[in-house]
Amino acid sequence: MIVPPNPARAVRYLLAALLAAVVAALAPVLGGRVERALLYLLLLRRTLDGARPTPVLGLSEALGMPFETARRHVAALGTAGWCRRVGGGIVVAGSPLDHPVLAAALTRAHDLMVATVERAAALVELPAAPPPAARDYDWATGLCVVADLTLAAAVADLPRLARPLDRVLVAALLGGNAALLLADAALARRSAALDTPPAAALLRPVRARAVAAALHLPEATVRRRLVRVGAALVITPTGLIVAEPWLVDAAGRAAAESLHVELRRQLAALARHNFPFAAPALAYRAGTPAPLALG
């Protein structure tokens, strides 16, 4: 299969959808807050990687979150038993991969990453695949990749959208707008580059109430935040669309290009850990996940 030379637009759609779906999987378990889902994912990533405990300041800086906001949400996660303070900072508590409720959410997050890899095959050249043998692939490694891709998407628009919640809301809209493209490899390739926007008929408007339901948020909160996002959105009779000028201005291009680089980097990381690129379905733990319901 011939892949597009620079599929930054399609990669941006793909990782926006991943960000929204991973947050939707984790947030209900972690207190229903987008910020807590992102903080926990960052802590989990660093814990799985064997890194030292992370101070709250480091968490806030990594996510572009005010220190007091991060401190408050970390305290709530700690009270709920999801993280704990040790010398030098914060780590996840217990054994997340064995927790019956959290493990189910992490399984969905992992499988969303596998589905993302399957879709990415139409857009980028995948690394050389080892012989397909699921037993050689450790899903904890896949969780590190889920975290890295999700967190990269969560900060891509940090220069323009200060609040993590706003970034996730725009990602949900963008992924929902591009649902038809993401479901059809040929359509995705046709509109893969930043300079080749898809036909208007291929972009699906998304209503604020659908975003609220998908992310388990109060509709009033979502509507209030989307009003503040302003120029990033176009209002249509049937819902919201992320504005084309906002996607392709200098900041939008920088965000898309950075995500394209990150995707390629994470695919290489998967290759080093025996991800079965020749047969990605072998890596699913619970099967192909349903996409986030935004219709």
C-alpha positions in Angstrom: 0.0 0.0 0.0 1.3 3.4 -0.9 1.0 5.8 2.0 0.6 9.6 1.8 3.9 11.6 1.9 2.8 13.8 4.8 -0.4 12.6 6.5 -0.3 15.1 9.3 -4.0 16.0 9.0 -5.2 12.5 9.2 -2.8 11.7 12.0 -4.2 14.6 13.9 -7.8 13.3 13.4 -6.7 9.8 14.5 -5.0 10.9 17.7 -7.7 13.4 18.6 -10.1 10.5 18.5 -7.8 8.4 20.6 -7.4 11.1 23.3 -11.2 11.5 23.6 -11.8 7.8 23.8 -9.1 7.1 26.3 -10.3 9.9 28.6 -13.9 8.6 28.2 -12.7 5.1 29.3 -10.7 6.3 32.3 -12.6 9.3 33.7 -15.6 7.4 35.1 -13.4 5.2 37.2 -11.2 8.1 38.4 -13.9 10.4 39.7 -15.4 11.6 36.5 -12.9 14.4 35.8 -10.9 14.8 32.7 -8.0 16.2 34.6 -7.8 13.2 36.9 -7.8 10.8 33.9 -4.8 12.7 32.4 -2.9 12.9 35.6 -3.4 9.2 36.4 -2.3 8.3 32.9 0.9 10.3 33.3 1.6 8.7 36.7 0.9 5.3 35.3 3.2 5.8 32.4 6.1 6.9 34.7 5.4 4.1 37.1 5.4 1.4 34.4 8.6 2.9 33.0 10.3 2.5 36.4 10.8 6.3 36.7 11.2 8.0 40.0 8.2 9.5 41.8 6.9 12.7 40.1 6.3 15.9 42.2 3.0 17.7 41.6 4.9 20.5 40.0 6.3 18.1 37.4 2.8 16.8 36.7 1.3 20.2 36.3 4.1 21.3 34.0 3.8 18.2 31.8 0.1 18.7 31.3 0.0 22.4 31.1 -2.2 22.5 34.2 -2.1 25.2 37.0 -0.2 23.9 40.0 -3.1 24.3 42.4 -5.4 22.5 39.9 -3.0 19.6 39.7 -2.5 19.5 43.5 -6.2 19.4 44.1 -6.8 16.6 41.6 -3.8 14.6 42.8 -5.2 14.9 46.4 -8.5 13.6 45.2 -6.9 10.6 43.4 -4.9 9.9 46.6 -8.0 10.0 48.8 -9.7 7.5 46.4 -6.7 5.2 46.7 -5.4 5.6 43.1 -2.1 7.2 43.9 0.1 7.8 46.9 2.9 10.1 48.0 6.4 8.7 48.5 9.7 10.4 49.0 10.2 12.8 46.1 6.7 12.8 44.7 3.6 10.8 43.6 3.3 7.2 42.2 0.3 5.1 41.3 -1.0 3.0 44.2 -1.4 -0.8 44.2 -1.4 -2.9 41.1 -3.5 -1.1 38.4 -3.3 -4.0 35.9 -4.9 -6.3 38.5 -7.6 -4.0 39.8 -10.9 -5.4 38.4 -12.5 -2.1 37.5 -9.4 -0.1 36.5 -7.9 -3.0 34.5 -11.1 -3.1 32.4 -10.7 0.6 31.6 -7.0 0.2 30.9 -7.8 -2.8 28.7 -10.1 -0.6 26.6 -7.5 2.1 26.4 -4.9 -0.5 25.2 -7.3 -1.8 22.6 -8.1 1.7 21.4 -4.3 2.0 20.7 -4.3 -1.3 18.8 -7.2 0.0 16.7 -5.3 3.2 16.1 -2.3 1.2 14.8 -4.6 -0.7 12.5 -6.0 2.6 11.1 -2.5 4.2 10.9 -1.4 1.4 8.5 -3.3 3.3 5.8 -1.4 6.5 6.6 2.2 5.8 7.6 4.7 3.0 6.8 4.6 0.6 9.7 7.9 -0.8 11.1 9.0 -4.3 9.9 6.9 -6.8 11.8 8.2 -9.7 13.8 6.6 -13.1 13.3 3.0 -12.8 14.6 3.1 -14.2 18.1 1.0 -12.5 20.6 2.8 -14.2 23.5 5.9 -12.1 22.7 4.1 -8.8 23.2 3.5 -7.4 26.6 0.4 -5.3 26.9 2.1 -3.2 29.6 4.4 -1.9 26.9 1.3 -1.1 24.9 -0.1 0.9 27.8 3.1 3.0 27.8 2.4 3.8 24.1 -1.2 4.6 24.8 -0.1 7.0 27.5 2.5 8.7 25.3 0.2 9.1 22.3 -2.8 10.3 24.5 -0.7 12.8 26.4 1.0 14.1 23.3 -2.5 14.8 21.9 -3.6 16.3 25.2 -0.8 19.0 25.0 -0.6 19.6 21.3 -2.8 22.6 21.4 -1.5 23.9 24.7 -0.3 27.2 23.3 -3.9 28.1 22.3 -6.1 26.2 24.8 -4.9 26.6 28.3 -7.3 24.2 30.0 -6.9 20.4 29.7 -10.7 20.1 29.6 -10.9 22.5 26.6 -8.3 20.5 24.7 -10.1 17.2 25.3 -13.4 18.8 24.2 -11.9 20.0 21.0 -10.3 16.6 20.4 -13.7 14.9 20.9 -15.2 17.3 18.3 -12.4 16.8 15.9 -12.5 13.0 16.2 -16.3 13.0 15.8 -16.1 15.4 12.8 -13.6 13.0 11.1 -15.5 9.8 12.0 -16.3 9.0 8.3 -12.7 9.6 7.3 -11.3 7.5 10.0 -13.6 4.6 9.2 -12.6 4.5 5.5 -8.9 4.1 4.7 -9.3 5.5 1.1 -11.0 8.6 2.3 -8.4 9.1 5.0 -5.6 8.9 2.5 -7.3 11.3 0.2 -7.5 14.0 2.8 -4.3 13.1 4.7 -2.3 16.2 4.2 -2.9 19.6 5.8 -3.3 21.2 2.4 -6.0 18.8 1.2 -9.1 19.4 3.4 -11.9 16.9 3.1 -15.1 17.8 1.4 -17.6 19.4 3.7 -20.0 16.5 3.2 -17.4 14.2 4.8 -17.2 16.1 8.1 -19.9 15.2 10.6 -21.1 17.9 12.9 -21.2 16.9 16.6 -23.6 18.3 19.2 -22.4 19.5 22.6 -24.8 17.1 24.3 -23.2 14.2 22.5 -19.7 15.2 23.7 -21.0 15.6 27.2 -22.6 12.2 27.2 -19.5 10.5 25.6 -17.1 12.1 28.2 -19.5 11.6 31.1 -19.6 15.4 31.8 -22.4 17.8 32.7 -23.9 19.2 29.5 -23.9 22.7 31.0 -20.1 22.5 31.6 -19.4 21.4 28.1 -21.5 24.1 26.6 -19.9 26.8 28.8 -16.4 25.6 27.9 -17.1 25.4 24.1 -18.4 28.9 24.1 -15.1 30.0 25.5 -13.2 28.1 22.8 -14.6 30.5 20.3 -12.7 30.8 17.0 -11.8 27.1 17.0 -15.4 26.1 16.2 -17.9 26.6 13.4 -21.6 26.3 14.4 -23.9 24.5 12.0 -27.6 23.7 12.3 -26.7 20.1 13.2 -23.7 20.6 15.5 -20.2 21.9 15.8 -17.2 21.5 13.5 -13.6 22.4 14.3 -12.8 25.3 12.0 -10.5 24.7 9.1 -8.5 27.9 9.5 -7.8 26.9 13.1 -6.4 23.5 12.0 -4.1 24.9 9.3 -2.8 28.1 10.8 0.8 28.2 12.1 -0.1 26.8 15.5 -2.4 24.2 14.0 0.3 23.0 11.6 2.8 22.8 14.3 0.5 20.7 16.4 -0.3 18.3 13.6 3.3 17.9 12.6 4.3 17.2 16.2 1.7 14.5 16.4 2.8 12.9 13.2 6.4 12.7 14.6 5.1 11.3 17.8 3.1 8.6 16.1 6.1 7.4 14.1 8.2 7.4 17.3 5.6 5.3 19.2 5.3 2.8 16.3 9.0 2.3 16.5 8.7 1.7 20.2 6.1 -0.9 19.6 8.3 -2.6 17.1 11.1 -2.9 19.6 8.7 -4.7 21.9 7.4 -7.2 19.4 4.1 -5.7 18.5 2.6 -8.0 15.9 2.3 -5.5 13.0 1.6 -8.2 10.5 -1.5 -9.2 12.4 -2.4 -6.4 14.9 -5.6 -8.2 15.9 -3.4 -10.6 17.9 -2.6 -7.7 20.3 -6.2 -7.1 21.3 -7.1 -8.1 24.8 -10.9 -7.8 24.6 -11.4 -7.3 20.8 -11.9 -4.3 18.6 -13.3 -1.5 20.7 -16.4 0.4 19.6 -15.6 4.0 18.7 -16.7 6.7 21.0 -20.4 7.4 20.5 -20.6 11.0 19.3 -23.5 10.7 16.9 
